[in-house]
Amino acid sequence: MSKTWILAAVAAALLPLAGHAADPRQAPKAAGIESKDYQWARMEGEFKDALAKKGDVKRGEETYEICGACHLPSGAGRPDGTFPQLAGQHTTVLIKQMADIRMGLRDNPTMYPFAKEMTDPQDLADTAAYIQSLCIPTDHGKYEGKDAATQIATGKALYEKQCLECHGKNGEGQKDKFYPVIAGQHYKYLLRQMTEIRDGHRRNANPDMVKVIKPYTNEQLVAISAYQASLSMPGSMCKAKPTARKK
C-alpha cells in the first residue's frame, strides 16, 4: 500500500467530537483506557489496533509530510476554517476520526477516498503521535465580528455551564475519553462543526454533546465558538514557525 494514501488520509481527520454506540467490552487494555469510556465508540478493525500500538514520533514526522499541504507543516491548519488546526491534538481523537471516516460513521467525501485505503494501524499511530507532539499555534483564526468582548463573555458563561466538564478549563479535552483539544482551534471551524452537530449532520457526534448543543440558537453557537477560539493551554502554545523541508 502506498504511503501517500495513508498520509493524505490523516490530513483532514480532526473534528471536535465523535462517537458511535458499540460494545464497551471491546476496549483494548493496551491503550490504558477503561471500557466505560468507550460506550459511544465503535471498537473494531484498525481503530482498535491503532489505539493499542505505541506511536513513534520520528516515523510520524515522515508520514505527516503530505498532510502539511493542507494543514501546514506546523499543523496550524487554515484560519478560514477550511482545514482544522491539528497540532497538539490527542492521538485518540485523531485515530478515532480516521476510523469513523473509514467505517462510514463520519461523512467526509473529500477524505473518504484516501481514508478507505488506510490499512496499516502502525502508520496511523505514528502520524497521530507526531501531530500530538507539535505545539499549538497561537496565531489561529479568532472571532472578528462586532462586539467581540460581549460575544466572548457570553460564550464563556455558556461554556463554563455545559462544556467545561468535558473540554476542560483551558480547552485541553480528555485524551482517554476522546474529548478533543479545542484550544487554538479556528473560530470558523468550531462554529461550522458545532452547527453541524446541532443540526444532525454529524452522525458520529457524542450523544451527550448532541443533547447539550441541540437547544442552542445560532447566536449562542457564535458566542461559544468565539470563546472557545480564545482559549489557550499554558505550556502548549507557540508562535507557528515554518518547517524546513528535508533535502
NUVEX-867419 format. One line per 10 residues: their letters; for each residue x, z, y of N, C-alpha, C. Coordinates in steps of 0.001 Angstrom, whole numbers, plus 500000, padded with zeros to 6 digits. Example, Ala and Ser with C-alpha at 12.3 -4.5 7.8 and 13.67 -1.06 7.14 Angstrom:
// NUVEX-867419
as) 513190:507800:494310:512300:507800:495500:513200:507800:496700 ~ 512850:507080:497750:513670:507140:498940:512900:507870:500030
This chain:
// NUVEX-867419
msktwilaav) 500841:500000:498803:500000:500000:500000:500874:500000:501243 ~ 500544:499210:502222:501316:499097:503452:501218:500373:504279 ~ 502370:500802:504799:502385:501977:505668:501561:501717:506922 ~ 501526:500461:507346:500811:500128:508570:499357:500543:508499 ~ 498746:500330:507328:497335:500720:507174:497179:502216:507376 ~ 498078:502985:506762:497976:504442:506845:498184:504909:508275 ~ 499176:504333:508926:499486:504738:510283:498333:504469:511231 ~ 497782:503259:511148:496686:502904:512046:495469:503753:511775 ~ 495301:504187:510546:494122:504967:510187:494054:506280:510926 ~ 495212:506890:511177:495214:508183:511850:494961:508035:513343
aaallplagh) 495178:506840:513871:495240:506649:515317:494042:507141:516084 ~ 492839:507049:515528:491662:507497:516279:490897:508557:515522 ~ 491613:509419:514793:490948:510332:513879:490232:511482:514543 ~ 490671:511887:515713:490192:513142:516271:488790:513085:516822 ~ 487995:514138:516489:486687:514373:517083:486552:515867:517292 ~ 485704:516254:518212:485587:517669:518490:485183:518537:517320 ~ 484174:518133:516582:483760:518908:515434:483295:517971:514340 ~ 483399:518413:513092:482961:517569:511992:482497:518428:510848 ~ 481703:517856:509916:481314:518627:508761:480251:517958:507943 ~ 480126:518400:506687:479105:517889:505810:478942:518897:504688
aadprqapka) 477728:519090:504234:477485:520081:503196:478217:519716:501918 ~ 478742:520707:501213:479431:520478:499960:479510:521783:499192 ~ 480023:521693:497971:480182:522859:497134:481404:523631:497610 ~ 481231:524823:498195:482368:525555:498736:483337:526012:497665 ~ 482944:525982:496402:483832:526411:495329:484991:525455:495137 ~ 484911:524262:495746:485951:523267:495573:487121:523466:496529 ~ 487072:524453:497405:488134:524638:498390:489472:524867:497697 ~ 490531:524149:498081:491839:524293:497450:492534:525574:497890 ~ 492929:526408:496956:493609:527644:497296:494957:527366:497942 ~ 495557:526213:497596:496863:525868:498147:496825:525728:499656
agieskdyqw) 495667:525426:500197:495537:525258:501642:495457:526601:502364 ~ 495302:527690:501622:495244:529003:502225:493963:529263:502973 ~ 492868:528634:502549:491599:528760:503251:490532:529251:502287 ~ 489768:530243:502689:488731:530776:501837:487593:529784:501649 ~ 486956:529829:500486:485900:528871:500175:484725:528966:501133 ~ 484448:530147:501674:483310:530295:502577:483463:529443:503835 ~ 484701:529077:504174:484936:528257:505352:484644:526785:505100 ~ 484297:526451:503864:484063:525059:503510:482595:524767:503256 ~ 481720:525606:503718:480309:525425:503428:479736:524165:504066 ~ 480419:523579:505034:479938:522340:505642:480969:521221:505511
armegefkda) 481907:521389:504575:482953:520384:504387:482908:519827:502972 ~ 482948:518512:502867:482963:517864:501559:484397:517878:501034 ~ 484631:518584:499952:485965:518720:499403:486131:517840:498172 ~ 486767:516686:498370:486996:515804:497252:488062:514778:497598 ~ 488549:514090:496593:489480:512989:496786:490701:513330:497620 ~ 491119:512367:498446:492337:512529:499229:492211:513636:500273 ~ 491002:513971:500692:490810:515071:501634:491294:516377:501010 ~ 490814:516663:499839:491221:517871:499122:492720:517854:498842 ~ 493217:516703:498403:494632:516594:498052:495531:516743:499275 ~ 495161:516103:500391:495985:516160:501596:496041:517576:502166
lakkgdvkrg) 494930:518293:502128:494912:519667:502622:495816:520571:501799 ~ 495940:520253:500526:496736:521090:499637:498232:520804:499745 ~ 498602:519706:500387:500008:519330:500486:500643:519883:501754 ~ 501942:520118:501684:502706:520581:502850:503211:519354:503592 ~ 502793:519198:504834:503206:518047:505614:504640:518171:506094 ~ 505350:517056:506143:506723:517017:506612:506743:516402:508014 ~ 507142:517180:509004:507110:516727:510404:508034:515545:510635 ~ 509216:515562:510033:510172:514483:510232:509639:513161:509694 ~ 509080:513185:508509:508486:511965:507956:507266:511563:508776 ~ 506530:512551:509230:505345:512278:510029:505663:511595:511344
eetyeicgac) 506827:511884:511912:507215:511218:513156:507309:509712:512948 ~ 507785:509309:511790:507901:507885:511480:506528:507264:511239 ~ 505667:507957:510520:504355:507394:510221:503430:507383:511431 ~ 503758:508200:512433:502933:508242:513639:503206:507080:514588 ~ 504319:506397:514444:504747:505408:515431:503663:504393:515792 ~ 502967:503870:514817:501945:502865:515115:500745:503473:515848 ~ 500522:504756:515651:499414:505442:516329:499647:505497:517837 ~ 500938:505501:518212:501286:505602:519618:500790:504448:520463 ~ 500454:503322:519837:499952:502182:520588:498667:502534:521316 ~ 497852:503357:520706:496585:503773:521323:496680:505178:521918
hlpsgagrpd) 497266:506085:521164:497299:507487:521581:498555:507859:522346 ~ 499467:506885:522523:500737:507064:523229:501707:507885:522371 ~ 503002:507662:522532:503995:508410:521756:503859:509921:521921 ~ 503382:510351:523071:503212:511791:523330:501969:512368:522675 ~ 501089:511495:522182:499822:511965:521621:498789:512266:522682 ~ 499041:511810:523919:498172:512154:525050:496857:511395:525086 ~ 496753:510284:524357:495527:509510:524428:495345:508886:525801 ~ 494093:508555:526146:493813:507888:527416:492884:508742:528278 ~ 493233:508961:529537:492417:509787:530430:490975:509314:530569 ~ 490744:507998:530360:489372:507497:530472:488541:507827:529232
gtfpqlagqh) 489134:508504:528268:488393:508957:527094:488207:507932:526006 ~ 488783:506737:526150:488629:505722:525101:489346:506141:523825 ~ 490476:506822:523987:491212:507363:522849:491502:508821:523118 ~ 491164:509705:522200:491317:511142:522442:492758:511607:522464 ~ 492974:512730:523084:494242:513423:523075:494405:514044:521687 ~ 495524:513775:521015:495736:514292:519664:496784:515394:519592 ~ 497735:515396:520502:498871:516312:520414:498426:517759:520250 ~ 499057:518452:519304:498768:519862:519081:497519:520149:518279 ~ 496824:519101:517854:495593:519308:517095:495897:519862:515704 ~ 495008:520700:515201:495190:521291:513875:495231:520209:512791
ttvlikqmad) 496139:520377:511839:496233:519422:510729:494920:519325:509966 ~ 494246:520443:509816:492990:520441:509060:491937:519571:509731 ~ 491888:519609:511053:490923:518806:511806:491242:517322:511653 ~ 492504:516968:511801:492918:515568:511688:492613:515012:510299 ~ 492960:515775:509284:492714:515332:507908:491225:515234:507634 ~ 490456:516200:508115:489011:516199:507890:488351:514961:508486 ~ 488739:514611:509701:488106:513470:510348:488425:512168:509631 ~ 489678:512002:509191:490036:510786:508473:489271:510679:507160 ~ 489151:511787:506470:488423:511774:505200:486952:511437:505417 ~ 486369:511954:506481:484963:511669:506768:484740:510188:507065
irmglrdnpt) 485688:509575:507763:485570:508135:508020:485642:507368:506704 ~ 486579:507728:505861:486741:507041:504575:485491:507172:503703 ~ 484881:508355:503713:483734:508596:502847:482411:508179:503480 ~ 482476:507607:504683:481267:507146:505341:480447:508243:505957 ~ 481054:509410:506209:480338:510531:506803:480446:510538:508324 ~ 481398:509787:508821:481538:509627:510267:481518:508137:510584 ~ 480671:507730:511522:480543:506319:511884:481607:505942:512907 ~ 482514:505081:512498:483548:504598:513399:483973:503210:512917 ~ 483229:502171:513301:483508:500805:512843:484920:500336:513157 ~ 485483:500794:514269:486832:500381:514637:487866:500941:513673
mypfakemtd) 487681:502183:513275:488640:502852:512407:488445:502551:510932 ~ 487237:502282:510515:486954:502194:509084:487819:501182:508334 ~ 488035:499968:508864:488856:499005:508122:490247:499528:507790 ~ 490770:500396:508661:492076:500984:508407:491956:502199:507484 ~ 491002:503039:507775:490841:504275:507017:490541:504024:505542 ~ 489806:502982:505255:489420:502737:503862:490613:502344:502987 ~ 491711:501950:503628:492902:501575:502879:493827:502758:502596 ~ 493565:503900:503201:494446:505044:503028:494232:505717:501690 ~ 495282:505757:500877:495147:506349:499548:496248:507358:499240 ~ 497163:507570:500163:498281:508479:499927:498099:509776:500715
pqdladtaay) 497659:510845:500086:497436:512120:500779:498692:512667:501447 ~ 499873:512411:500873:501096:512944:501461:501374:512325:502822 ~ 501152:511026:502950:501355:510377:504245:500415:510946:505298 ~ 499193:511209:504906:498240:511780:505849:498669:513185:506250 ~ 499107:513975:505277:499561:515336:505566:500773:515321:506481 ~ 501694:514392:506253:502899:514305:507075:502558:513927:508513 ~ 501712:512917:508677:501358:512466:510017:500625:513562:510777 ~ 499720:514242:510111:498983:515330:510749:499926:516457:511159 ~ 500925:516738:510326:501888:517794:510647:502673:517441:511902 ~ 503047:516182:512048:503794:515767:513231:502921:515874:514482
iqslciptdh) 501692:515396:514392:500791:515460:515544:500582:516908:515979 ~ 500418:517799:515023:500207:519211:515350:501429:519802:516046 ~ 502609:519285:515747:503841:519829:516329:504059:519420:517785 ~ 503321:518425:518273:503505:517935:519637:502892:518892:520655 ~ 503553:519050:521796:502985:519903:522842:501821:519176:523507 ~ 500877:519928:524008:499656:519374:524589:499897:518990:526042 ~ 499729:517716:526396:499972:517282:527773:499024:517957:528768 ~ 499572:518297:529932:498758:518940:530964:498041:517926:531853 ~ 498576:516697:531908:498009:515707:532825:496966:514835:532130 ~ 495948:515480:531599:494878:514760:530906:493696:514515:531851
gkyegkdaat) 492729:513761:531378:491579:513436:532207:490672:514637:532451 ~ 490467:514980:533695:489631:516125:534062:488396:515650:534834 ~ 487464:516549:535036:486252:516232:535787:486606:515971:537247 ~ 486165:514844:537770:486484:514485:539141:485235:514175:539961 ~ 484086:514623:539498:482850:514390:540229:482695:515354:541385 ~ 481549:515279:542041:481306:516157:543186:481033:517579:542714 ~ 481296:518521:543601:481078:519945:543319:481803:520378:542052 ~ 483055:519995:541932:483821:520303:540730:483879:521801:540447 ~ 484127:522581:541472:484233:524028:541285:482931:524614:540740 ~ 481804:524134:541261:480499:524615:540795:480244:524199:539352
qiatgkalye) 480559:522966:539052:480361:522467:537687:481186:523272:536692 ~ 482441:523511:537020:483321:524251:536122:482838:525690:535947 ~ 482367:526304:537023:481861:527679:536942:480614:527745:536070 ~ 479729:526765:536215:478521:526706:535385:478895:526487:533929 ~ 479827:525590:533705:480276:525313:532348:480949:526504:531707 ~ 481682:527266:532503:482358:528465:531985:481343:529468:531451 ~ 480263:529668:532192:479235:530618:531759:478598:530171:530448 ~ 478306:528881:530342:477715:528357:529114:478700:528430:527950 ~ 479941:528095:528228:480978:528105:527194:481184:529512:526634 ~ 481292:530475:527519:481542:531844:527077:480354:532428:526326
kqclechgkn) 479177:531911:526575:477976:532410:525904:477843:531868:524488 ~ 478165:530573:524283:477886:529962:522983:479028:529182:522344 ~ 480112:528971:523049:481205:528146:522500:482460:528944:522189 ~ 482673:530009:522919:483919:530766:522828:484184:531319:521433 ~ 483160:531773:520753:483339:532390:519442:484055:531468:518460 ~ 483749:530181:518521:484366:529220:517600:485605:528557:518189 ~ 485529:528162:519453:486619:527382:520050:487654:528218:520774 ~ 487391:529514:520941:488388:530405:521500:488440:530438:523013 ~ 489008:531506:523542:489095:531720:524979:489842:530604:525687 ~ 490900:530096:525050:491729:529066:525673:491526:527688:525044
gegqkdkfyp) 490456:527536:524277:490207:526256:523641:491104:525980:522461 ~ 491576:527056:521810:492533:526905:520719:491907:526580:519368 ~ 490586:526714:519243:489918:526413:517989:490321:527362:516867 ~ 489994:526991:515626:490362:527777:514454:490746:526819:513335 ~ 492011:526813:512995:492527:525875:512009:491853:526010:510655 ~ 491627:527247:510223:491092:527458:508875:489614:527123:508751 ~ 488955:526868:509877:487537:526532:509825:487233:525146:510396 ~ 488280:524372:510638:488133:523012:511165:487579:522976:512594 ~ 487678:524073:513327:487250:524069:514718:488423:523550:515542 ~ 488273:522437:516218:489417:521784:516853:489926:522452:518118
viagqhykyl) 491174:522166:518419:491740:522486:519716:491044:521578:520732 ~ 490512:522150:521795:489899:521328:522838:490645:521438:524158 ~ 491571:522383:524249:492413:522489:525446:493210:521198:525588 ~ 493225:520638:526787:493978:519418:527019:493244:518145:526657 ~ 492008:518281:526185:491242:517084:525833:490636:516457:527081 ~ 490467:515152:527047:489944:514431:528201:488459:514722:528443 ~ 488112:514916:529703:486727:515217:530078:485751:514163:529554 ~ 486046:512900:529775:485107:511846:529384:484948:511765:527869 ~ 485997:512067:527138:485904:512079:525676:485031:513239:525207 ~ 485254:514406:525777:484453:515580:525427:482975:515338:525702
lrqmteirdg) 482682:514790:526875:481287:514549:527244:480640:513545:526292 ~ 481358:512490:525950:480790:511487:525059:480513:512056:523675 ~ 481441:512825:523141:481257:513365:521800:480140:514412:521751 ~ 480065:515270:522760:479002:516275:522762:477635:515638:522932 ~ 477575:514581:523715:476308:513866:523879:475882:513236:522557 ~ 476827:512672:521828:476511:512061:520539:476076:513097:519514 ~ 476689:514266:519560:476276:515346:518657:474854:515776:518983 ~ 474582:515993:520256:473238:516421:520666:472176:515398:520288 ~ 472502:514129:520454:471519:513066:520223:471458:512585:518781 ~ 472186:513251:517891:472102:512921:516468:472913:511724:516028
hrrnanpdmv) 473883:511304:516839:474703:510146:516486:476017:510532:515821 ~ 476273:511818:515671:477469:512287:514977:477024:512894:513657 ~ 476991:512089:512621:476434:512530:511349:477294:513579:510650 ~ 478542:513703:511027:479399:514674:510355:479624:515937:511190 ~ 478762:516173:512149:478919:517354:513001:478548:518638:512257 ~ 479249:519685:512586:478964:521004:512028:477515:521374:512366 ~ 476699:521707:511378:475292:522059:511634:475120:523174:512656 ~ 476046:524128:512677:475959:525206:513661:476148:524666:515072 ~ 477041:523698:515212:477268:523065:516512:476031:522304:516964 ~ 475400:521627:516039:474194:520857:516360:473103:521779:516899
kvikpytneq) 472924:522921:516261:471891:523865:516691:472151:524371:518106 ~ 473406:524642:518397:473757:525173:519710:473556:524136:520805 ~ 473970:522920:520526:474022:521898:521564:472716:521132:521759 ~ 471841:521204:520783:470602:520422:520822:469771:520652:522089 ~ 469612:521885:522566:468758:522110:523755:469399:521759:525088 ~ 470685:521449:525107:471369:521236:526379:470914:519965:527088 ~ 470794:520058:528394:470467:518896:529222:471743:518100:529501 ~ 471575:516899:530036:472745:516107:530407:473607:516850:531424 ~ 472956:517513:532359:473678:518240:533400:474498:519389:532802 ~ 473934:520066:531819:474662:521157:531173:475856:520642:530381
lvaisayqas) 475698:519497:529746:476811:518918:528996:477942:518509:529933 ~ 477587:518009:531092:478604:517657:532089:479381:518907:532490 ~ 478659:519989:532760:479298:521232:533192:480202:521807:532096 ~ 479718:521844:530869:480530:522374:529765:481773:521521:529560 ~ 481611:520203:529605:482755:519306:529423:483770:519494:530544 ~ 483272:519689:531765:484163:519909:532904:484991:521175:532691 ~ 484346:522226:532210:485073:523475:531968:486053:523337:530811 ~ 485613:522732:529722:486496:522560:528569:487745:521774:528948 ~ 487573:520740:529764:488710:519924:530182:489670:520682:531090 ~ 489232:521826:531606:490095:522626:532478:490899:523668:531703
lsmpgsmcka) 490627:523818:530415:491283:524847:529611:492730:524486:529294 ~ 493544:525502:529145:494934:525298:528739:495349:526431:527809 ~ 496257:526117:526903:496748:527090:525936:498151:527529:526323 ~ 498339:528775:526714:499666:529265:527108:500699:529019:526008 ~ 501830:528451:526397:502906:528213:525439:502783:526929:524659 ~ 501663:526210:524843:501448:524985:524071:501378:523735:524944 ~ 501321:523920:526269:501125:522804:527172:502461:522293:527719 ~ 502499:521017:528088:503720:520444:528624:503397:519227:529484 ~ 504352:518838:530287:504247:517590:531034:504617:516469:530081 ~ 503723:515510:529907:503944:514435:528950:505183:513639:529320
kptarkk) 506019:513364:528324:507228:512552:528530:507201:511368:527564 ~ 507636:510223:528016:507681:509065:527122:508682:509295:526005 ~ 508334:508859:524823:509220:508999:523671:510059:507744:523528 ~ 511359:507927:523470:512254:506779:523351:512091:506123:521990 ~ 512073:504814:521986:511947:504077:520732:513272:504087:519980 ~ 513164:504197:518691:514382:504189:517874:514935:502780:517809 ~ 516260:502685:517889:516932:501377:517823:517311:501058:516378
